[in-house]
Amino acid sequence: MAQLGSRRTRALTLPVGLALTASLGFLPAGAASAAPVDAQPAATVSTDGPKLSYVVNTRGNHGTVKQVKKAIAAAGGTVVVAYEQIGVIVAHSQNPDFAKTIRRAKGVDSAGATRTNPIVPQATTDTGDDQPLSAAQAKSAAARAAADQDPMEPLQWDLPAIKADQAHKKTLGSSKVTVAVIDTGVDDTHPDLAPNFNRGASASCVSGAPDTTDGAWRPKAGESNHGTHVAGTIAAAKNGVGVTGVAPGVKVAGIKVANPDGFFYTESIVCSFVWAAEHGVDVTNNSYYTDPWMFNCKEDEDQGALVEAVARATRYAERKGAVNVASAGNSAFDLASDAIEDTTSPNDTTPGSRTIDPSQCLDIPAQLPGVVTVSATGAKGLKASYSNYGNGVIDVAAPGGDSTVYQTPAPPATSGLILSTLPDGKYGYKAGTSMASPHVAGVAALIKSKHPYASAAAVKALLLAEADATACGEPYDIDGDGTIDAVCEGGKNRNGFYGAGVVNALNAVRW
């Protein structure tokens, strides 16, 4: 079938106007350090190139990092922040040969530019039209709500799809558990999010270094509402207002990583995982891919360095106890195939066309080892039309929504999309693997609530073991035109569409 669009957090278009979204402070003392004020580039180094951001991966100890900082200055770079815990340094430079030069420095494992577009002041852009919940829809839903439901919960077909409504009769989750939404920012003033918001674990990592200025984690006017929607799916409070989250008793934090244009660059992603690791976060949700490359090829010196930097950061967060959950993407790609045609990279300048091997060119963080990779299902429980898939790549599936024409929910729900929170106290519908991932993050939070001393590995094992195994089913012709749109490989207990199955919130709290 035709590809439905990019996996960016900008809105995507499905038939019948369905809008999809992308797939889509300070660290403890000694954890991060800025460049010394006297670190000046050598006089012979060129500084007339575009100003770019780089990650420099070192052999990770204090002495080595200190030595590499000096080499960065000598190569015409300025250190933004150094994460000694994982041996990753973020630097800026206008030396066109900076990456080539610094790769030769003693103690450097790899280095690469995180973008192809120069660092310039960014303007906000339209993120596309949402499908807001109308007053009439809200009133109708409230009239149907049971005594134990929030007013708009009857429209949330996704909660019973993973038995979250039944799980809530046993527990809402523990307030000692925090899920970090690594995204475009979270509006913590929303009445459904304010009761559960963890300010101490929230920050902006947009620059590559943490900023804990009050409200830095919020989206600004004109910026994407994506992160706020994701946060509501995870932990909207069960408080007699609006919607209900999968784990409405846990805490949610916002770690803002998208710049005003909606790009998620490597330095921001690295910062976010280190911040989460250092601030007691139990689960991270990652509904994005790291720009500007949809797939980062390890054999490319720049892209390979980005893979290594983010991999170090995710491993560090997991060692500190965090379960990292990520969306699989919205391009209807088979991530287990031999080749994929990538026509959208780099997406911050002029994209080209290249054929990549998805086993060597990775969507990060989704395809990194240890990360729970999530595909999306619709209201009928089938793989969503846009969702990426792949046997051995997808770990679990969860509701992400789909065209109401393709997968119509049972009444009283009327939309096949996912209803959740939007900034300024609003509510609206979105769909994408971006919406599937937070369902899984919510279930992981319930497991952690039930088993507070469980390691990240144990939580992941339970997440997969307690999922509802889902077979491939009939040949996949989602639009009913007689043409097979995707091929599901594997058996009932593990396959390319659903992984180990659709997550089950009731199982998460039953034992």
C-alpha positions as CSV (number, residue, x, y, z in Angstrom):
1,M,0.0,0.0,0.0
2,A,1.1,3.6,-0.4
3,Q,3.2,5.0,2.4
4,L,1.2,7.3,4.5
5,G,3.9,9.9,5.2
6,S,6.9,10.7,7.4
7,R,7.2,9.6,11.0
8,R,7.9,13.1,12.2
9,T,5.9,14.7,15.0
10,R,4.4,17.0,12.4
11,A,0.9,15.9,11.4
12,L,0.5,13.2,8.8
13,T,-2.4,12.5,6.5
14,L,-4.5,9.4,6.4
15,P,-7.7,8.8,4.3
16,V,-10.7,10.8,5.6
17,G,-8.4,13.4,7.1
18,L,-6.9,11.4,9.9
19,A,-4.1,13.3,11.5
20,L,-1.2,11.2,12.6
21,T,1.7,12.3,14.8
22,A,5.2,11.0,14.9
23,S,6.1,7.6,15.9
24,L,5.0,10.9,15.9
25,G,18.3,21.8,35.6
26,F,21.3,20.5,36.5
27,L,22.9,17.1,36.8
28,P,24.5,16.0,40.1
29,A,27.8,17.6,40.9
30,G,30.5,16.4,38.5
31,A,28.1,14.8,36.1
32,A,28.2,17.5,33.5
33,S,30.6,20.4,32.9
34,A,30.9,23.3,30.5
35,A,33.9,24.4,28.4
36,P,36.5,26.4,30.3
37,V,36.3,30.0,29.3
38,D,40.0,30.0,28.2
39,A,39.5,27.1,25.8
40,Q,40.2,28.9,22.5
41,P,40.7,27.3,19.1
42,A,44.1,27.3,17.5
43,A,44.8,30.3,15.3
44,T,45.2,28.1,12.2
45,V,41.9,26.3,12.6
46,S,39.2,27.4,10.0
47,T,36.1,28.8,11.6
48,D,34.3,30.0,8.5
49,G,32.0,27.0,8.1
50,P,28.4,26.6,9.2
51,K,27.9,26.2,13.0
52,L,27.1,22.6,13.7
53,S,26.5,20.5,16.8
54,Y,28.6,17.3,17.3
55,V,28.7,14.4,19.7
56,V,32.1,13.1,20.6
57,N,32.3,9.7,22.1
58,T,35.3,9.1,24.4
59,R,36.7,6.2,26.4
60,G,34.8,7.5,29.3
61,N,36.8,8.4,32.4
62,H,37.5,11.8,33.9
63,G,41.1,12.0,32.7
64,T,40.2,11.0,29.1
65,V,37.2,13.4,29.0
66,K,39.4,16.3,30.2
67,Q,42.0,15.5,27.5
68,V,39.4,15.3,24.8
69,K,38.0,18.7,25.9
70,K,41.4,20.2,25.2
71,A,41.5,18.5,21.8
72,I,38.0,19.9,21.0
73,A,39.2,23.4,21.7
74,A,42.3,22.9,19.6
75,A,40.1,21.7,16.7
76,G,38.0,24.8,16.8
77,G,35.2,23.5,18.9
78,T,33.4,24.6,22.1
79,V,32.2,22.2,24.7
80,V,28.4,22.6,25.5
81,V,28.3,19.8,28.1
82,A,30.2,16.6,28.9
83,Y,28.5,13.5,30.3
84,E,31.4,11.8,31.9
85,Q,29.1,9.0,33.1
86,I,28.8,7.7,29.5
87,G,31.8,9.4,27.9
88,V,29.8,11.6,25.6
89,I,30.7,15.2,24.9
90,V,28.4,17.7,23.1
91,A,30.3,20.4,21.2
92,H,29.7,23.2,18.7
93,S,32.1,24.1,15.9
94,Q,32.3,26.2,12.7
95,N,35.4,24.3,11.6
96,P,34.4,22.4,8.4
97,D,37.0,19.7,9.3
98,F,36.1,19.5,13.0
99,A,34.7,15.9,12.9
100,K,37.6,14.6,10.8
101,T,40.1,16.3,13.1
102,I,38.6,15.3,16.4
103,R,38.3,11.6,15.4
104,R,42.1,11.5,15.3
105,A,42.4,12.8,18.8
106,K,43.6,10.4,21.5
107,G,40.8,9.0,23.6
108,V,38.1,9.6,21.0
109,D,36.1,6.5,19.9
110,S,33.8,8.3,17.4
111,A,32.4,11.7,16.6
112,G,29.8,13.0,14.3
113,A,27.6,16.0,13.4
114,T,24.1,15.7,14.9
115,R,22.5,17.7,12.1
116,T,23.0,18.9,8.5
117,N,21.3,22.3,9.1
118,P,23.4,25.0,10.8
119,I,22.5,26.1,14.3
120,V,20.3,29.2,13.7
121,P,17.5,30.8,15.6
122,Q,14.4,28.7,14.9
123,A,10.9,29.8,14.0
124,T,7.8,27.9,15.1
125,T,5.9,26.0,12.4
126,D,2.4,24.8,12.0
127,T,2.2,21.3,13.5
128,G,-1.0,20.4,11.6
129,D,-4.6,20.3,12.5
130,D,-5.7,18.2,15.5
131,Q,-9.1,16.7,15.8
132,P,-10.3,18.4,19.0
133,L,-13.0,16.9,21.1
134,S,-16.2,19.0,20.6
135,A,-18.4,20.2,23.4
136,A,-21.2,18.0,22.2
137,Q,-19.0,14.9,22.1
138,A,-17.8,15.6,25.7
139,K,-21.4,16.1,26.9
140,S,-22.6,12.9,25.3
141,A,-19.7,11.0,26.7
142,A,-20.3,12.4,30.2
143,A,-23.9,11.3,30.1
144,R,-22.8,7.7,29.4
145,A,-20.0,7.6,32.0
146,A,-20.5,5.1,34.8
147,A,-20.0,6.2,38.4
148,D,-16.4,4.9,38.5
149,Q,-15.5,6.5,35.1
150,D,-14.1,9.9,34.3
151,P,-16.5,11.9,32.0
152,M,-14.7,11.2,28.7
153,E,-13.7,7.7,29.5
154,P,-16.5,6.1,27.4
155,L,-14.8,7.5,24.3
156,Q,-11.5,5.8,25.3
157,W,-11.9,2.4,23.5
158,D,-8.1,1.9,24.0
159,L,-8.4,1.3,27.8
160,P,-10.6,-1.8,27.6
161,A,-8.5,-2.9,24.6
162,I,-5.6,-3.5,27.1
163,K,-7.9,-4.2,30.1
164,A,-6.8,-1.0,31.8
165,D,-10.3,-0.4,32.9
166,Q,-10.3,-3.7,34.8
167,A,-6.8,-3.0,36.2
168,H,-8.0,0.2,37.7
169,K,-10.4,-1.7,39.9
170,K,-7.4,-3.3,41.6
171,T,-4.9,-0.4,41.5
172,L,-4.3,3.0,39.8
173,G,-0.5,2.6,40.2
174,S,1.9,3.9,42.8
175,S,2.8,7.6,43.2
176,K,6.4,6.4,43.9
177,V,6.7,5.4,40.2
178,T,7.6,8.1,37.6
179,V,7.3,7.9,33.8
180,A,9.3,10.5,31.9
181,V,7.8,11.7,28.6
182,I,10.8,12.5,26.4
183,D,9.1,14.6,23.8
184,T,8.0,18.1,22.7
185,G,7.2,19.2,26.2
186,V,4.4,18.6,28.7
187,D,1.8,21.1,29.9
188,D,1.8,20.3,33.6
189,T,-0.9,22.9,34.2
190,H,-3.5,20.7,32.6
191,P,-6.1,19.7,35.2
192,D,-5.7,16.0,34.2
193,L,-1.9,16.1,34.5
194,A,-1.2,18.6,37.4
195,P,-2.2,16.1,40.1
196,N,0.4,13.6,38.9
197,F,3.2,15.8,37.6
198,N,6.8,15.3,38.9
199,R,8.5,18.7,38.6
200,G,11.7,17.4,40.2
201,A,12.3,14.9,37.3
202,S,11.3,17.4,34.6
203,A,13.6,19.6,32.5
204,S,14.3,20.9,29.0
205,C,17.2,19.2,27.2
206,V,16.7,21.1,23.9
207,S,20.2,22.6,24.0
208,G,21.9,19.4,24.9
209,A,22.3,20.5,28.5
210,P,19.5,20.3,31.2
211,D,17.5,23.5,32.0
212,T,15.3,23.4,35.1
213,T,14.0,26.9,34.8
214,D,10.4,26.8,36.0
215,G,8.2,25.6,33.1
216,A,11.2,24.9,30.7
217,W,9.6,21.5,30.1
218,R,6.4,23.0,28.7
219,P,5.6,23.5,25.0
220,K,5.6,27.2,24.1
221,A,2.9,28.8,22.1
222,G,2.9,27.5,18.6
223,E,5.0,24.4,19.5
224,S,3.7,20.9,19.2
225,N,1.2,19.5,21.7
226,H,2.4,16.0,21.0
227,G,4.1,15.4,24.4
228,T,1.1,16.6,26.4
229,H,-1.1,14.1,24.5
230,V,1.4,11.3,25.2
231,A,1.5,12.2,28.9
232,G,-2.3,12.0,29.3
233,T,-2.4,8.5,27.8
234,I,0.2,7.4,30.5
235,A,-1.0,9.1,33.6
236,A,-4.1,11.4,33.3
237,A,-5.5,11.4,36.8
238,K,-8.7,9.5,37.6
239,N,-10.2,12.6,39.3
240,G,-13.6,13.1,37.9
241,V,-12.2,15.3,35.1
242,G,-11.7,14.6,31.4
243,V,-9.9,11.3,30.5
244,T,-8.1,8.5,32.3
245,G,-4.6,7.4,31.8
246,V,-3.4,3.8,31.7
247,A,-1.7,4.3,35.0
248,P,-3.6,7.2,36.6
249,G,-1.9,6.9,40.0
250,V,1.7,7.2,38.9
251,K,3.8,10.3,38.4
252,V,4.7,11.7,35.0
253,A,7.6,14.0,34.2
254,G,8.3,16.1,31.1
255,I,11.7,16.1,29.5
256,K,11.5,18.5,26.5
257,V,13.8,17.5,23.6
258,A,12.2,18.9,20.5
259,N,13.3,22.4,19.3
260,P,10.7,24.9,18.1
261,D,10.7,23.3,14.6
262,G,10.0,19.9,16.1
263,F,13.4,18.3,15.5
264,F,14.7,15.8,18.0
265,Y,18.5,16.0,17.7
266,T,21.0,13.6,19.3
267,E,22.5,15.9,21.9
268,S,19.0,16.5,23.3
269,I,18.2,12.8,23.4
270,V,21.5,12.0,25.1
271,C,20.8,14.7,27.7
272,S,17.3,13.3,28.3
273,F,18.3,9.8,29.1
274,V,21.1,10.9,31.4
275,W,18.7,13.3,33.2
276,A,16.1,10.6,33.6
277,A,18.8,8.2,34.9
278,E,20.0,10.7,37.5
279,H,16.5,11.6,38.7
280,G,15.0,8.3,39.6
281,V,12.8,7.8,36.5
282,D,11.3,4.3,36.3
283,V,10.1,4.3,32.7
284,T,10.9,6.6,29.7
285,N,8.5,7.0,26.8
286,N,10.1,7.8,23.4
287,S,7.5,8.6,20.7
288,Y,9.9,9.9,18.1
289,Y,13.0,9.1,16.0
290,T,16.3,10.9,16.3
291,D,16.6,13.5,13.6
292,P,17.8,14.2,10.9
293,W,18.2,10.6,9.8
294,M,15.2,8.2,9.8
295,F,17.8,5.4,9.9
296,N,21.4,5.9,11.1
297,C,23.9,3.7,9.3
298,K,26.6,2.5,11.6
299,E,29.2,2.4,8.8
300,D,28.8,6.1,8.2
301,E,31.2,8.0,10.5
302,D,28.7,10.7,11.5
303,Q,25.6,8.5,11.8
304,G,27.6,5.7,13.5
305,A,28.6,8.2,16.2
306,L,25.0,9.2,16.8
307,V,24.0,5.6,17.2
308,E,26.8,5.1,19.7
309,A,26.0,8.2,21.7
310,V,22.3,7.4,22.1
311,A,23.0,3.7,22.8
312,R,25.4,4.7,25.6
313,A,22.7,7.0,27.1
314,T,19.9,4.4,26.9
315,R,22.1,1.7,28.4
316,Y,23.0,4.1,31.3
317,A,19.3,4.8,32.0
318,E,18.6,1.1,32.0
319,R,21.5,0.4,34.4
320,K,20.0,3.0,36.7
321,G,16.7,1.1,36.6
322,A,14.7,2.8,33.8
323,V,12.6,0.8,31.3
324,N,12.9,2.5,27.9
325,V,9.9,2.2,25.6
326,A,9.8,3.5,22.0
327,S,7.5,3.7,19.1
328,A,8.3,1.7,16.0
329,G,7.3,4.4,13.4
330,N,4.6,5.3,11.1
331,S,5.9,4.4,7.6
332,A,4.4,0.9,7.2
333,F,8.0,-0.4,6.8
334,D,9.0,-4.0,7.5
335,L,12.0,-3.4,9.8
336,A,13.0,-7.0,9.4
337,S,13.3,-6.8,5.6
338,D,16.6,-6.9,3.7
339,A,16.2,-3.4,2.3
340,I,14.1,-0.2,2.9
341,E,14.0,2.8,0.6
342,D,14.6,5.9,2.8
343,T,13.5,9.0,0.9
344,T,13.2,11.5,3.8
345,S,16.7,11.8,5.2
346,P,18.2,14.1,6.1
347,N,15.0,15.9,7.0
348,D,16.5,19.1,8.3
349,T,17.9,20.1,4.9
350,T,17.4,18.5,1.5
351,P,16.5,14.8,1.7
352,G,17.8,12.3,-0.8
353,S,17.0,8.7,-1.6
354,R,19.0,5.8,-0.4
355,T,18.4,2.1,0.1
356,I,19.3,0.9,3.6
357,D,19.6,-2.4,5.4
358,P,17.5,-1.9,8.6
359,S,19.8,-4.4,10.5
360,Q,22.7,-2.0,9.9
361,C,21.0,1.3,9.7
362,L,18.9,1.8,12.8
363,D,15.9,3.9,13.8
364,I,17.1,5.3,17.2
365,P,16.2,4.8,19.9
366,A,13.6,2.2,18.9
367,Q,16.0,-0.3,17.4
368,L,18.7,-0.1,20.0
369,P,19.3,-3.1,22.2
370,G,17.3,-3.1,25.4
371,V,14.6,-0.7,24.2
372,V,11.0,-2.0,24.1
373,T,9.8,-1.4,20.5
374,V,6.1,-0.9,20.1
375,S,3.8,-1.3,17.1
376,A,0.3,0.1,16.9
377,T,-3.1,-1.5,16.7
378,G,-6.5,0.0,15.8
379,A,-9.9,-0.3,17.4
380,K,-10.5,-3.8,15.8
381,G,-7.2,-5.0,17.3
382,L,-5.4,-5.3,13.9
383,K,-2.1,-3.7,13.1
384,A,-2.7,-0.1,12.3
385,S,-2.4,0.7,8.6
386,Y,0.6,3.0,9.1
387,S,2.5,1.0,11.7
388,N,6.0,-0.3,11.1
389,Y,6.4,-3.9,11.9
390,G,9.1,-6.7,11.7
391,N,9.6,-10.2,13.1
392,G,12.3,-10.0,15.8
393,V,12.1,-6.2,15.9
394,I,8.6,-5.5,17.5
395,D,8.5,-6.5,21.1
396,V,4.8,-5.7,21.9
397,A,1.8,-4.0,20.4
398,A,-0.7,-1.5,21.9
399,P,-3.5,0.8,20.7
400,G,-2.3,3.7,18.5
401,G,-5.5,4.3,16.6
402,D,-6.3,4.0,12.9
403,S,-8.6,5.5,10.3
404,T,-12.2,5.0,11.6
405,V,-13.0,3.7,8.1
406,Y,-10.5,0.9,8.5
407,Q,-11.1,0.1,12.2
408,T,-14.3,1.4,13.7
409,P,-14.7,1.3,17.5
410,A,-17.7,-0.1,19.3
411,P,-20.1,2.5,20.7
412,P,-20.2,4.7,22.6
413,A,-16.7,5.5,21.1
414,T,-17.0,7.3,17.8
415,S,-13.4,7.8,16.6
416,G,-10.8,5.2,15.8
417,L,-8.1,7.6,17.1
418,I,-6.8,8.0,20.6
419,L,-8.3,10.6,22.9
420,S,-6.0,12.4,25.4
421,T,-5.0,15.7,26.9
422,L,-3.8,18.8,24.9
423,P,-2.3,22.0,26.3
424,D,-4.5,24.7,27.9
425,G,-6.9,22.2,29.5
426,K,-8.1,20.8,26.1
427,Y,-8.6,17.3,24.8
428,G,-8.3,15.9,21.3
429,Y,-7.6,12.9,19.1
430,K,-4.3,11.7,17.6
431,A,-3.1,8.4,16.1
432,G,0.3,6.8,15.5
433,T,2.8,4.5,17.0
434,S,3.5,7.6,19.1
435,M,0.1,6.9,20.8
436,A,0.8,3.2,21.2
437,S,4.1,3.6,23.0
438,P,2.6,5.4,26.0
439,H,0.1,2.7,26.5
440,V,3.1,0.3,27.0
441,A,4.9,2.8,29.2
442,G,1.8,3.0,31.3
443,V,1.6,-0.8,31.7
444,A,5.3,-0.9,32.5
445,A,4.6,1.6,35.3
446,L,1.8,-0.6,36.7
447,I,4.2,-3.5,36.8
448,K,6.8,-1.4,38.6
449,S,4.1,-0.3,41.0
450,K,3.3,-3.9,41.8
451,H,6.9,-4.9,41.9
452,P,8.8,-1.9,43.2
453,Y,12.1,-3.7,43.6
454,A,12.1,-5.3,40.2
455,S,15.0,-4.5,37.9
456,A,14.4,-2.9,34.5
457,A,15.1,-6.3,32.9
458,A,12.5,-8.0,35.2
459,V,9.9,-5.4,34.3
460,K,10.5,-5.9,30.6
461,A,10.3,-9.7,31.0
462,L,6.9,-9.3,32.8
463,L,5.7,-6.9,30.2
464,L,6.3,-9.4,27.4
465,A,5.2,-12.5,29.4
466,E,1.9,-10.9,30.5
467,A,1.0,-9.6,27.0
468,D,-1.9,-11.2,25.2
469,A,-0.4,-13.4,22.4
470,T,-1.9,-12.3,19.1
471,A,-1.6,-14.4,16.0
472,C,-1.0,-12.9,12.5
473,G,-4.5,-13.7,11.4
474,E,-5.9,-13.5,7.9
475,P,-3.9,-12.0,5.1
476,Y,-3.5,-8.3,5.8
477,D,-5.7,-6.2,3.5
478,I,-6.5,-3.3,5.7
479,D,-8.2,-1.1,3.1
480,G,-10.2,-4.0,1.6
481,D,-9.0,-3.4,-2.0
482,G,-7.9,-7.0,-2.6
483,T,-4.2,-6.2,-2.3
484,I,-2.2,-7.5,0.6
485,D,-0.7,-4.5,2.3
486,A,1.8,-6.2,4.6
487,V,3.0,-9.7,5.4
488,C,3.1,-10.9,9.0
489,E,5.8,-13.5,9.8
490,G,6.0,-15.6,12.9
491,G,3.7,-17.6,15.1
492,K,1.1,-16.7,17.7
493,N,3.5,-16.2,20.5
494,R,5.9,-14.0,18.6
495,N,5.4,-12.3,15.2
496,G,6.2,-9.2,13.2
497,F,2.9,-7.4,13.7
498,Y,2.4,-7.8,17.4
499,G,5.6,-9.1,18.9
500,A,4.8,-11.0,22.1
501,G,1.3,-9.7,21.9
502,V,-0.9,-6.8,22.9
503,V,0.0,-5.5,26.4
504,N,-2.4,-6.4,29.2
505,A,-2.7,-4.0,32.1
506,L,-4.9,-6.4,34.2
507,N,-2.2,-9.1,34.1
508,A,0.3,-6.4,35.1
509,V,-1.5,-5.9,38.5
510,R,-3.0,-9.3,39.0
511,W,-0.1,-11.1,40.6
